């Protein structure tokens, strides 16, 4: 729903959209609970990305987008303006580049950033320890920030 130039999604809508993505798969075969949570985190990432892309279609052209990984937060209701939508799209592009180099770090970002999982839940998904997830999370954020900065997308 649009509200004051922003795209607004509540938690229920986000979960519903993610569920539809998961339910729409033909013959999903989850190996275990951790695998399901990993797939769900990826679905949530795509829900955010779909909304962000829809939002950015309203704007043509423009300068480099300022993206600060620490500034983008997930809450119970997301009100997404064009700048926030551009940040999500830029973040997803950087995340795809990170996944090409280090899939586990990208998976940690999906779990922590897009699905809002704890270190413990993320450790279950990645098959690592919570301490490793914490280190990976810090490393991934630094790498994403450096990637975005090198592309002129941060201040």
PyMOL CGO cylinders between C-alpha atoms (Angstrom):
from pymol import cmd
from pymol.cgo import CYLINDER

trace = [
    CYLINDER, 0.00, 0.00, 0.00, 1.26, 3.50, -0.70, 0.3, 1, 1, 1, 1, 1, 1,
    CYLINDER, 1.26, 3.50, -0.70, 1.30, 6.01, 2.11, 0.3, 1, 1, 1, 1, 1, 1,
    CYLINDER, 1.30, 6.01, 2.11, 2.67, 9.52, 1.66, 0.3, 1, 1, 1, 1, 1, 1,
    CYLINDER, 2.67, 9.52, 1.66, 4.90, 8.52, -1.25, 0.3, 1, 1, 1, 1, 1, 1,
    CYLINDER, 4.90, 8.52, -1.25, 6.11, 5.44, 0.60, 0.3, 1, 1, 1, 1, 1, 1,
    CYLINDER, 6.11, 5.44, 0.60, 5.41, 1.79, -0.01, 0.3, 1, 1, 1, 1, 1, 1,
    CYLINDER, 5.41, 1.79, -0.01, 4.25, 0.28, 3.28, 0.3, 1, 1, 1, 1, 1, 1,
    CYLINDER, 4.25, 0.28, 3.28, 4.32, -3.42, 4.14, 0.3, 1, 1, 1, 1, 1, 1,
    CYLINDER, 4.32, -3.42, 4.14, 3.50, -4.90, 7.51, 0.3, 1, 1, 1, 1, 1, 1,
    CYLINDER, 3.50, -4.90, 7.51, 4.96, -8.09, 8.93, 0.3, 1, 1, 1, 1, 1, 1,
    CYLINDER, 4.96, -8.09, 8.93, 1.88, -10.11, 8.03, 0.3, 1, 1, 1, 1, 1, 1,
    CYLINDER, 1.88, -10.11, 8.03, 2.07, -9.00, 4.39, 0.3, 1, 1, 1, 1, 1, 1,
    CYLINDER, 2.07, -9.00, 4.39, 5.78, -9.83, 4.21, 0.3, 1, 1, 1, 1, 1, 1,
    CYLINDER, 5.78, -9.83, 4.21, 5.27, -13.29, 5.70, 0.3, 1, 1, 1, 1, 1, 1,
    CYLINDER, 5.27, -13.29, 5.70, 2.24, -13.88, 3.44, 0.3, 1, 1, 1, 1, 1, 1,
    CYLINDER, 2.24, -13.88, 3.44, 4.24, -12.97, 0.33, 0.3, 1, 1, 1, 1, 1, 1,
    CYLINDER, 4.24, -12.97, 0.33, 7.14, -15.19, 1.42, 0.3, 1, 1, 1, 1, 1, 1,
    CYLINDER, 7.14, -15.19, 1.42, 4.70, -18.05, 2.09, 0.3, 1, 1, 1, 1, 1, 1,
    CYLINDER, 4.70, -18.05, 2.09, 3.21, -17.66, -1.38, 0.3, 1, 1, 1, 1, 1, 1,
    CYLINDER, 3.21, -17.66, -1.38, 6.71, -17.87, -2.87, 0.3, 1, 1, 1, 1, 1, 1,
    CYLINDER, 6.71, -17.87, -2.87, 7.43, -21.02, -0.85, 0.3, 1, 1, 1, 1, 1, 1,
    CYLINDER, 7.43, -21.02, -0.85, 4.03, -22.61, -1.51, 0.3, 1, 1, 1, 1, 1, 1,
    CYLINDER, 4.03, -22.61, -1.51, 4.30, -21.88, -5.22, 0.3, 1, 1, 1, 1, 1, 1,
    CYLINDER, 4.30, -21.88, -5.22, 7.33, -24.13, -5.59, 0.3, 1, 1, 1, 1, 1, 1,
    CYLINDER, 7.33, -24.13, -5.59, 6.65, -27.40, -7.34, 0.3, 1, 1, 1, 1, 1, 1,
    CYLINDER, 6.65, -27.40, -7.34, 7.51, -30.33, -5.07, 0.3, 1, 1, 1, 1, 1, 1,
    CYLINDER, 7.51, -30.33, -5.07, 9.57, -28.53, -2.45, 0.3, 1, 1, 1, 1, 1, 1,
    CYLINDER, 9.57, -28.53, -2.45, 11.93, -30.97, -0.77, 0.3, 1, 1, 1, 1, 1, 1,
    CYLINDER, 11.93, -30.97, -0.77, 13.36, -29.55, 2.41, 0.3, 1, 1, 1, 1, 1, 1,
    CYLINDER, 13.36, -29.55, 2.41, 16.19, -31.64, 3.79, 0.3, 1, 1, 1, 1, 1, 1,
    CYLINDER, 16.19, -31.64, 3.79, 15.54, -30.49, 7.35, 0.3, 1, 1, 1, 1, 1, 1,
    CYLINDER, 15.54, -30.49, 7.35, 14.36, -27.56, 9.44, 0.3, 1, 1, 1, 1, 1, 1,
    CYLINDER, 14.36, -27.56, 9.44, 17.56, -25.61, 8.81, 0.3, 1, 1, 1, 1, 1, 1,
    CYLINDER, 17.56, -25.61, 8.81, 17.18, -26.02, 5.06, 0.3, 1, 1, 1, 1, 1, 1,
    CYLINDER, 17.18, -26.02, 5.06, 13.60, -24.76, 5.24, 0.3, 1, 1, 1, 1, 1, 1,
    CYLINDER, 13.60, -24.76, 5.24, 14.68, -21.66, 7.21, 0.3, 1, 1, 1, 1, 1, 1,
    CYLINDER, 14.68, -21.66, 7.21, 17.40, -20.97, 4.65, 0.3, 1, 1, 1, 1, 1, 1,
    CYLINDER, 17.40, -20.97, 4.65, 14.91, -21.17, 1.80, 0.3, 1, 1, 1, 1, 1, 1,
    CYLINDER, 14.91, -21.17, 1.80, 12.47, -18.99, 3.76, 0.3, 1, 1, 1, 1, 1, 1,
    CYLINDER, 12.47, -18.99, 3.76, 15.18, -16.35, 4.32, 0.3, 1, 1, 1, 1, 1, 1,
    CYLINDER, 15.18, -16.35, 4.32, 15.86, -16.28, 0.58, 0.3, 1, 1, 1, 1, 1, 1,
    CYLINDER, 15.86, -16.28, 0.58, 12.12, -15.92, -0.09, 0.3, 1, 1, 1, 1, 1, 1,
    CYLINDER, 12.12, -15.92, -0.09, 11.95, -12.96, 2.31, 0.3, 1, 1, 1, 1, 1, 1,
    CYLINDER, 11.95, -12.96, 2.31, 14.92, -11.37, 0.52, 0.3, 1, 1, 1, 1, 1, 1,
    CYLINDER, 14.92, -11.37, 0.52, 13.03, -11.66, -2.75, 0.3, 1, 1, 1, 1, 1, 1,
    CYLINDER, 13.03, -11.66, -2.75, 9.87, -10.16, -1.23, 0.3, 1, 1, 1, 1, 1, 1,
    CYLINDER, 9.87, -10.16, -1.23, 11.83, -7.10, -0.11, 0.3, 1, 1, 1, 1, 1, 1,
    CYLINDER, 11.83, -7.10, -0.11, 13.58, -6.92, -3.47, 0.3, 1, 1, 1, 1, 1, 1,
    CYLINDER, 13.58, -6.92, -3.47, 10.30, -7.19, -5.42, 0.3, 1, 1, 1, 1, 1, 1,
    CYLINDER, 10.30, -7.19, -5.42, 8.79, -4.34, -3.39, 0.3, 1, 1, 1, 1, 1, 1,
    CYLINDER, 8.79, -4.34, -3.39, 11.96, -2.26, -3.73, 0.3, 1, 1, 1, 1, 1, 1,
    CYLINDER, 11.96, -2.26, -3.73, 12.09, -2.76, -7.49, 0.3, 1, 1, 1, 1, 1, 1,
    CYLINDER, 12.09, -2.76, -7.49, 8.44, -1.81, -7.80, 0.3, 1, 1, 1, 1, 1, 1,
    CYLINDER, 8.44, -1.81, -7.80, 9.17, 1.33, -5.84, 0.3, 1, 1, 1, 1, 1, 1,
    CYLINDER, 9.17, 1.33, -5.84, 12.23, 2.32, -7.89, 0.3, 1, 1, 1, 1, 1, 1,
    CYLINDER, 12.23, 2.32, -7.89, 10.33, 1.94, -11.17, 0.3, 1, 1, 1, 1, 1, 1,
    CYLINDER, 10.33, 1.94, -11.17, 8.59, 5.16, -10.22, 0.3, 1, 1, 1, 1, 1, 1,
    CYLINDER, 8.59, 5.16, -10.22, 11.84, 7.08, -10.54, 0.3, 1, 1, 1, 1, 1, 1,
    CYLINDER, 11.84, 7.08, -10.54, 13.94, 7.40, -13.67, 0.3, 1, 1, 1, 1, 1, 1,
    CYLINDER, 13.94, 7.40, -13.67, 17.64, 8.31, -13.74, 0.3, 1, 1, 1, 1, 1, 1,
    CYLINDER, 17.64, 8.31, -13.74, 19.36, 9.96, -10.80, 0.3, 1, 1, 1, 1, 1, 1,
    CYLINDER, 19.36, 9.96, -10.80, 22.69, 10.18, -9.09, 0.3, 1, 1, 1, 1, 1, 1,
    CYLINDER, 22.69, 10.18, -9.09, 24.58, 7.51, -7.15, 0.3, 1, 1, 1, 1, 1, 1,
    CYLINDER, 24.58, 7.51, -7.15, 22.54, 6.10, -4.28, 0.3, 1, 1, 1, 1, 1, 1,
    CYLINDER, 22.54, 6.10, -4.28, 23.79, 6.49, -0.70, 0.3, 1, 1, 1, 1, 1, 1,
    CYLINDER, 23.79, 6.49, -0.70, 23.71, 3.11, 0.98, 0.3, 1, 1, 1, 1, 1, 1,
    CYLINDER, 23.71, 3.11, 0.98, 24.75, 2.48, 4.55, 0.3, 1, 1, 1, 1, 1, 1,
    CYLINDER, 24.75, 2.48, 4.55, 24.22, -1.16, 5.51, 0.3, 1, 1, 1, 1, 1, 1,
    CYLINDER, 24.22, -1.16, 5.51, 23.77, -0.19, 9.16, 0.3, 1, 1, 1, 1, 1, 1,
    CYLINDER, 23.77, -0.19, 9.16, 20.94, 2.22, 8.28, 0.3, 1, 1, 1, 1, 1, 1,
    CYLINDER, 20.94, 2.22, 8.28, 18.67, -0.34, 6.63, 0.3, 1, 1, 1, 1, 1, 1,
    CYLINDER, 18.67, -0.34, 6.63, 16.58, -2.05, 9.29, 0.3, 1, 1, 1, 1, 1, 1,
    CYLINDER, 16.58, -2.05, 9.29, 13.71, -4.51, 9.24, 0.3, 1, 1, 1, 1, 1, 1,
    CYLINDER, 13.71, -4.51, 9.24, 10.82, -3.69, 11.56, 0.3, 1, 1, 1, 1, 1, 1,
    CYLINDER, 10.82, -3.69, 11.56, 7.25, -4.82, 12.09, 0.3, 1, 1, 1, 1, 1, 1,
    CYLINDER, 7.25, -4.82, 12.09, 6.13, -2.35, 9.43, 0.3, 1, 1, 1, 1, 1, 1,
    CYLINDER, 6.13, -2.35, 9.43, 8.22, -1.20, 6.53, 0.3, 1, 1, 1, 1, 1, 1,
    CYLINDER, 8.22, -1.20, 6.53, 7.53, 2.16, 4.96, 0.3, 1, 1, 1, 1, 1, 1,
    CYLINDER, 7.53, 2.16, 4.96, 9.67, 2.23, 1.84, 0.3, 1, 1, 1, 1, 1, 1,
    CYLINDER, 9.67, 2.23, 1.84, 10.31, 5.47, 0.00, 0.3, 1, 1, 1, 1, 1, 1,
    CYLINDER, 10.31, 5.47, 0.00, 12.24, 5.63, -3.25, 0.3, 1, 1, 1, 1, 1, 1,
    CYLINDER, 12.24, 5.63, -3.25, 15.59, 6.15, -1.50, 0.3, 1, 1, 1, 1, 1, 1,
    CYLINDER, 15.59, 6.15, -1.50, 15.04, 3.15, 0.75, 0.3, 1, 1, 1, 1, 1, 1,
    CYLINDER, 15.04, 3.15, 0.75, 13.96, 1.06, -2.23, 0.3, 1, 1, 1, 1, 1, 1,
    CYLINDER, 13.96, 1.06, -2.23, 17.11, 2.06, -4.12, 0.3, 1, 1, 1, 1, 1, 1,
    CYLINDER, 17.11, 2.06, -4.12, 19.16, 1.02, -1.09, 0.3, 1, 1, 1, 1, 1, 1,
    CYLINDER, 19.16, 1.02, -1.09, 17.54, -2.42, -1.04, 0.3, 1, 1, 1, 1, 1, 1,
    CYLINDER, 17.54, -2.42, -1.04, 18.18, -2.91, -4.77, 0.3, 1, 1, 1, 1, 1, 1,
    CYLINDER, 18.18, -2.91, -4.77, 21.81, -1.76, -4.44, 0.3, 1, 1, 1, 1, 1, 1,
    CYLINDER, 21.81, -1.76, -4.44, 22.22, -4.00, -1.40, 0.3, 1, 1, 1, 1, 1, 1,
    CYLINDER, 22.22, -4.00, -1.40, 20.85, -6.98, -3.32, 0.3, 1, 1, 1, 1, 1, 1,
    CYLINDER, 20.85, -6.98, -3.32, 23.27, -6.32, -6.19, 0.3, 1, 1, 1, 1, 1, 1,
    CYLINDER, 23.27, -6.32, -6.19, 26.16, -6.22, -3.72, 0.3, 1, 1, 1, 1, 1, 1,
    CYLINDER, 26.16, -6.22, -3.72, 24.85, -9.36, -2.03, 0.3, 1, 1, 1, 1, 1, 1,
    CYLINDER, 24.85, -9.36, -2.03, 24.84, -11.21, -5.36, 0.3, 1, 1, 1, 1, 1, 1,
    CYLINDER, 24.84, -11.21, -5.36, 28.50, -10.23, -5.87, 0.3, 1, 1, 1, 1, 1, 1,
    CYLINDER, 28.50, -10.23, -5.87, 29.29, -11.39, -2.31, 0.3, 1, 1, 1, 1, 1, 1,
    CYLINDER, 29.29, -11.39, -2.31, 27.53, -14.72, -2.93, 0.3, 1, 1, 1, 1, 1, 1,
    CYLINDER, 27.53, -14.72, -2.93, 29.73, -15.34, -5.96, 0.3, 1, 1, 1, 1, 1, 1,
    CYLINDER, 29.73, -15.34, -5.96, 32.82, -15.04, -3.73, 0.3, 1, 1, 1, 1, 1, 1,
    CYLINDER, 32.82, -15.04, -3.73, 31.53, -16.38, -0.43, 0.3, 1, 1, 1, 1, 1, 1,
    CYLINDER, 31.53, -16.38, -0.43, 28.12, -18.09, -0.41, 0.3, 1, 1, 1, 1, 1, 1,
    CYLINDER, 28.12, -18.09, -0.41, 28.11, -18.62, 3.37, 0.3, 1, 1, 1, 1, 1, 1,
    CYLINDER, 28.11, -18.62, 3.37, 28.56, -14.91, 4.07, 0.3, 1, 1, 1, 1, 1, 1,
    CYLINDER, 28.56, -14.91, 4.07, 25.72, -14.14, 1.69, 0.3, 1, 1, 1, 1, 1, 1,
    CYLINDER, 25.72, -14.14, 1.69, 23.53, -16.71, 3.42, 0.3, 1, 1, 1, 1, 1, 1,
    CYLINDER, 23.53, -16.71, 3.42, 24.29, -15.10, 6.79, 0.3, 1, 1, 1, 1, 1, 1,
    CYLINDER, 24.29, -15.10, 6.79, 23.17, -11.74, 5.37, 0.3, 1, 1, 1, 1, 1, 1,
    CYLINDER, 23.17, -11.74, 5.37, 19.95, -13.28, 4.04, 0.3, 1, 1, 1, 1, 1, 1,
    CYLINDER, 19.95, -13.28, 4.04, 19.18, -14.80, 7.42, 0.3, 1, 1, 1, 1, 1, 1,
    CYLINDER, 19.18, -14.80, 7.42, 20.16, -11.83, 9.58, 0.3, 1, 1, 1, 1, 1, 1,
    CYLINDER, 20.16, -11.83, 9.58, 19.20, -8.89, 7.36, 0.3, 1, 1, 1, 1, 1, 1,
    CYLINDER, 19.20, -8.89, 7.36, 16.23, -10.09, 5.34, 0.3, 1, 1, 1, 1, 1, 1,
    CYLINDER, 16.23, -10.09, 5.34, 14.69, -12.67, 7.69, 0.3, 1, 1, 1, 1, 1, 1,
    CYLINDER, 14.69, -12.67, 7.69, 15.69, -11.00, 10.98, 0.3, 1, 1, 1, 1, 1, 1,
    CYLINDER, 15.69, -11.00, 10.98, 17.08, -14.26, 12.39, 0.3, 1, 1, 1, 1, 1, 1,
    CYLINDER, 17.08, -14.26, 12.39, 19.21, -14.40, 15.51, 0.3, 1, 1, 1, 1, 1, 1,
    CYLINDER, 19.21, -14.40, 15.51, 22.81, -15.62, 15.50, 0.3, 1, 1, 1, 1, 1, 1,
    CYLINDER, 22.81, -15.62, 15.50, 21.58, -18.93, 16.93, 0.3, 1, 1, 1, 1, 1, 1,
    CYLINDER, 21.58, -18.93, 16.93, 18.92, -19.44, 14.23, 0.3, 1, 1, 1, 1, 1, 1,
    CYLINDER, 18.92, -19.44, 14.23, 21.39, -18.41, 11.53, 0.3, 1, 1, 1, 1, 1, 1,
    CYLINDER, 21.39, -18.41, 11.53, 23.93, -20.89, 12.91, 0.3, 1, 1, 1, 1, 1, 1,
    CYLINDER, 23.93, -20.89, 12.91, 21.33, -23.64, 12.53, 0.3, 1, 1, 1, 1, 1, 1,
    CYLINDER, 21.33, -23.64, 12.53, 20.77, -22.67, 8.88, 0.3, 1, 1, 1, 1, 1, 1,
    CYLINDER, 20.77, -22.67, 8.88, 24.45, -22.34, 8.01, 0.3, 1, 1, 1, 1, 1, 1,
    CYLINDER, 24.45, -22.34, 8.01, 25.65, -25.33, 10.03, 0.3, 1, 1, 1, 1, 1, 1,
    CYLINDER, 25.65, -25.33, 10.03, 28.09, -23.20, 12.00, 0.3, 1, 1, 1, 1, 1, 1,
    CYLINDER, 28.09, -23.20, 12.00, 28.32, -21.86, 15.55, 0.3, 1, 1, 1, 1, 1, 1,
    CYLINDER, 28.32, -21.86, 15.55, 26.72, -18.62, 16.77, 0.3, 1, 1, 1, 1, 1, 1,
    CYLINDER, 26.72, -18.62, 16.77, 30.24, -17.21, 17.25, 0.3, 1, 1, 1, 1, 1, 1,
    CYLINDER, 30.24, -17.21, 17.25, 31.07, -17.97, 13.62, 0.3, 1, 1, 1, 1, 1, 1,
    CYLINDER, 31.07, -17.97, 13.62, 27.82, -16.33, 12.52, 0.3, 1, 1, 1, 1, 1, 1,
    CYLINDER, 27.82, -16.33, 12.52, 28.72, -13.23, 14.52, 0.3, 1, 1, 1, 1, 1, 1,
    CYLINDER, 28.72, -13.23, 14.52, 32.14, -13.05, 12.83, 0.3, 1, 1, 1, 1, 1, 1,
    CYLINDER, 32.14, -13.05, 12.83, 30.61, -13.77, 9.42, 0.3, 1, 1, 1, 1, 1, 1,
    CYLINDER, 30.61, -13.77, 9.42, 27.95, -11.09, 9.95, 0.3, 1, 1, 1, 1, 1, 1,
    CYLINDER, 27.95, -11.09, 9.95, 30.60, -8.49, 10.80, 0.3, 1, 1, 1, 1, 1, 1,
    CYLINDER, 30.60, -8.49, 10.80, 32.77, -9.57, 7.86, 0.3, 1, 1, 1, 1, 1, 1,
    CYLINDER, 32.77, -9.57, 7.86, 29.84, -9.58, 5.43, 0.3, 1, 1, 1, 1, 1, 1,
    CYLINDER, 29.84, -9.58, 5.43, 28.71, -6.10, 6.46, 0.3, 1, 1, 1, 1, 1, 1,
    CYLINDER, 28.71, -6.10, 6.46, 32.24, -4.76, 6.02, 0.3, 1, 1, 1, 1, 1, 1,
    CYLINDER, 32.24, -4.76, 6.02, 32.56, -6.42, 2.61, 0.3, 1, 1, 1, 1, 1, 1,
    CYLINDER, 32.56, -6.42, 2.61, 29.17, -5.14, 1.46, 0.3, 1, 1, 1, 1, 1, 1,
    CYLINDER, 29.17, -5.14, 1.46, 30.00, -1.63, 2.63, 0.3, 1, 1, 1, 1, 1, 1,
    CYLINDER, 30.00, -1.63, 2.63, 33.35, -1.72, 0.79, 0.3, 1, 1, 1, 1, 1, 1,
    CYLINDER, 33.35, -1.72, 0.79, 31.67, -3.05, -2.36, 0.3, 1, 1, 1, 1, 1, 1,
    CYLINDER, 31.67, -3.05, -2.36, 29.00, -0.35, -2.30, 0.3, 1, 1, 1, 1, 1, 1,
    CYLINDER, 29.00, -0.35, -2.30, 31.55, 2.36, -1.53, 0.3, 1, 1, 1, 1, 1, 1,
    CYLINDER, 31.55, 2.36, -1.53, 33.79, 1.26, -4.43, 0.3, 1, 1, 1, 1, 1, 1,
    CYLINDER, 33.79, 1.26, -4.43, 30.77, 1.69, -6.73, 0.3, 1, 1, 1, 1, 1, 1,
    CYLINDER, 30.77, 1.69, -6.73, 30.04, 5.21, -5.48, 0.3, 1, 1, 1, 1, 1, 1,
    CYLINDER, 30.04, 5.21, -5.48, 26.92, 4.18, -3.59, 0.3, 1, 1, 1, 1, 1, 1,
    CYLINDER, 26.92, 4.18, -3.59, 27.94, 5.38, -0.14, 0.3, 1, 1, 1, 1, 1, 1,
    CYLINDER, 27.94, 5.38, -0.14, 29.06, 8.64, 1.37, 0.3, 1, 1, 1, 1, 1, 1,
]
cmd.load_cgo(trace, "trace")
